[in-house]
Amino acid sequence: MFPDLLCDDVFRLETSRLWLRWPRAADAAQVASLAGDQDVAIKTARIPHPYPEGKAAEFILLSRSANAHGQALTLAITKKRRPNELIGCIGLEPDGDGRLEVGYWLGKRYWGRGLVTEAVQGVVDLTFRHTEVGELRASALPANPASRRVLEKAGFQPAGKRTIEAPARGGPLTTDLFRLTRDAWLDRSLALERRAAQPGLSTAPNM
Ligand SMILES: CC(C)(COP(=O)(O)OP(=O)(O)OC[C@H]1O[C@@H](n2cnc3c(N)ncnc32)[C@H](O)[C@@H]1OP(=O)(O)O)[C@@H](O)C(=O)NCCC(=O)NCCS
C-alpha cells in the first residue's frame, strides 16, 4: 500500500514548521513522557493510562517494522529546528477495505499552535500524491472537539458515527467518523492553488 520511498527510515516529510520522520529507539523516553500524560491518553482509543514501562520502546519497534514492510506509516512529529526531539506522533493504517485511517497525538505543552493541523495536512497530501488510496478516514471521540476541528481544517467531512475497539479505554467506544476522498482533496487543492495565485488573497485553507 505504501511505496518504497516511505519504507526507508531516511524518509522525511517537511511542512512549514515540522519534520515528520520515522520514530527511533532514542525517542522512547519522550514518547513515554508525553503519551503517558493522562490528558493525552484519555482522548485516544489506544494509548493506555497509566503508560506501562517498556511500552514506548515496543511501540517504536512495532512502528518501524510496519513502516519497513509498507504495512502502515507511523511518523514522529518534530519541529524543524529540533528534529531529534519528538513532540507527538501521526500514523496511517489500512482499514482493511482499501482505505487508510489517520491517527495522531501531540504532547500537551505543544497544543493550540496549529501543529497537528499542519501535520495532518502534510500527511493527507503525501497519501494522495504517493499512494493509490481513494479515501482517508479518521475517528474522534465526541468529547474531543480539538481533534474534530483538526480534521475539519484539513478538509475531512463528518460521516456519521461508528463503534471502534478501544481496549485502552476499557472496551468499545462510539466515535464521530470523518472522511476525505481523493476527489474532495483534489478539488480542495485546486481551490487553494487558485486562491494562492490571486494577488492579495491569503493561501490559508478555508478554516
Ligand atoms: C487533538 C490534538 C491532536 C490537537 O492538536 P493541536 O496541535 O493542538 O491542534 P491545532 O492547534 O492544529 O488545532 C486545534 C483546533 O481545535 C480547537 N480547539 C481546541 N480545544 C477546543 C475545544 N475544547 N473546543 C472546540 N475547539 C477546540 C482550536 O481552537 C483549534 O482550532 P482553530 O485553529 O480553529 O482555533 C491534541 O489536542 C492532542 O494530542 N490531544 C490528545 C490526543 C488526541 O486527542 N488525539 C486524537 C485522537 S482522535
The ligand as an SDF file (V2000), in Angstrom:
LIG
                    3D

 48 50  0  0  0  0  0  0  0  0999 V2000
   -6.2800   16.8560   19.3290 C   0  0  0  0  0  0  0  0  0  0  0  0
   -4.8440   17.3450   19.2210 C   0  0  0  0  0  0  0  0  0  0  0  0
   -4.0610   16.3800   18.3780 C   0  0  0  0  0  0  0  0  0  0  0  0
   -4.8650   18.7370   18.5790 C   0  0  0  0  0  0  0  0  0  0  0  0
   -3.5180   19.1720   18.3540 O   0  0  0  0  0  0  0  0  0  0  0  0
   -3.1940   20.7390   18.1740 P   0  0  0  0  0  0  0  0  0  0  0  0
   -1.8640   20.8720   17.5290 O   0  0  0  0  0  0  0  0  0  0  0  0
   -3.3990   21.4180   19.4790 O   0  0  0  0  0  0  0  0  0  0  0  0
   -4.3470   21.1590   17.1540 O   0  0  0  0  0  0  0  0  0  0  0  0
   -4.4140   22.5010   16.2820 P   0  0  0  0  0  0  0  0  0  0  0  0
   -3.8040   23.5980   17.0800 O   0  0  0  0  0  0  0  0  0  0  0  0
   -3.8620   22.1820   14.9450 O   0  0  0  0  0  0  0  0  0  0  0  0
   -5.9720   22.7120   16.1320 O   0  0  0  0  0  0  0  0  0  0  0  0
   -6.8260   22.5810   17.2500 C   0  0  0  0  0  0  0  0  0  0  0  0
   -8.1370   23.2660   16.9410 C   0  0  0  0  0  0  0  0  0  0  0  0
   -9.1080   22.8380   17.9020 O   0  0  0  0  0  0  0  0  0  0  0  0
   -9.6440   23.9660   18.5600 C   0  0  0  0  0  0  0  0  0  0  0  0
   -9.9540   23.5620   19.9140 N   0  0  0  0  0  0  0  0  0  0  0  0
   -9.1020   23.2430   20.9100 C   0  0  0  0  0  0  0  0  0  0  0  0
   -9.8000   22.9180   22.0160 N   0  0  0  0  0  0  0  0  0  0  0  0
  -11.1030   23.0440   21.7040 C   0  0  0  0  0  0  0  0  0  0  0  0
  -12.3160   22.8750   22.4290 C   0  0  0  0  0  0  0  0  0  0  0  0
  -12.3070   22.4750   23.7070 N   0  0  0  0  0  0  0  0  0  0  0  0
  -13.4910   23.0870   21.7930 N   0  0  0  0  0  0  0  0  0  0  0  0
  -13.5130   23.4740   20.4860 C   0  0  0  0  0  0  0  0  0  0  0  0
  -12.3800   23.6500   19.7270 N   0  0  0  0  0  0  0  0  0  0  0  0
  -11.2080   23.4440   20.3510 C   0  0  0  0  0  0  0  0  0  0  0  0
   -8.5460   25.0020   18.4930 C   0  0  0  0  0  0  0  0  0  0  0  0
   -9.0550   26.2900   18.7160 O   0  0  0  0  0  0  0  0  0  0  0  0
   -8.0560   24.7750   17.0540 C   0  0  0  0  0  0  0  0  0  0  0  0
   -8.9620   25.2980   16.1080 O   0  0  0  0  0  0  0  0  0  0  0  0
   -8.7490   26.7560   15.4230 P   0  0  0  0  0  0  0  0  0  0  0  0
   -7.4400   26.7280   14.7190 O   0  0  0  0  0  0  0  0  0  0  0  0
   -9.9220   26.8910   14.5090 O   0  0  0  0  0  0  0  0  0  0  0  0
   -8.7440   27.7660   16.5430 O   0  0  0  0  0  0  0  0  0  0  0  0
   -4.1780   17.4620   20.6050 C   0  0  0  0  0  0  0  0  0  0  0  0
   -5.0010   18.2370   21.4160 O   0  0  0  0  0  0  0  0  0  0  0  0
   -3.9520   16.1020   21.2600 C   0  0  0  0  0  0  0  0  0  0  0  0
   -2.9250   15.4760   21.0550 O   0  0  0  0  0  0  0  0  0  0  0  0
   -4.9290   15.6530   22.0720 N   0  0  0  0  0  0  0  0  0  0  0  0
   -4.7920   14.3670   22.7850 C   0  0  0  0  0  0  0  0  0  0  0  0
   -4.7320   13.1760   21.8460 C   0  0  0  0  0  0  0  0  0  0  0  0
   -5.8480   13.2000   20.8240 C   0  0  0  0  0  0  0  0  0  0  0  0
   -6.9090   13.7460   21.0670 O   0  0  0  0  0  0  0  0  0  0  0  0
   -5.5990   12.5730   19.6740 N   0  0  0  0  0  0  0  0  0  0  0  0
   -6.5930   12.4530   18.6430 C   0  0  0  0  0  0  0  0  0  0  0  0
   -7.4160   11.2360   18.8980 C   0  0  0  0  0  0  0  0  0  0  0  0
   -8.7590   11.1730   17.7340 S   0  0  0  0  0  0  0  0  0  0  0  0
  1  2  1  0
  2  3  1  0
  2  4  1  0
  2 36  1  0
  4  5  1  0
  5  6  1  0
  6  7  2  0
  6  8  1  0
  6  9  1  0
  9 10  1  0
 10 11  2  0
 10 12  1  0
 10 13  1  0
 13 14  1  0
 14 15  1  0
 15 16  1  0
 15 30  1  0
 16 17  1  0
 17 18  1  0
 17 28  1  0
 18 19  1  0
 18 27  1  0
 19 20  2  0
 20 21  1  0
 21 22  1  0
 21 27  2  0
 22 23  1  0
 22 24  2  0
 24 25  1  0
 25 26  2  0
 26 27  1  0
 28 29  1  0
 28 30  1  0
 30 31  1  0
 31 32  1  0
 32 33  2  0
 32 34  1  0
 32 35  1  0
 36 37  1  0
 36 38  1  0
 38 39  2  0
 38 40  1  0
 40 41  1  0
 41 42  1  0
 42 43  1  0
 43 44  2  0
 43 45  1  0
 45 46  1  0
 46 47  1  0
 47 48  1  0
M  END
$$$$
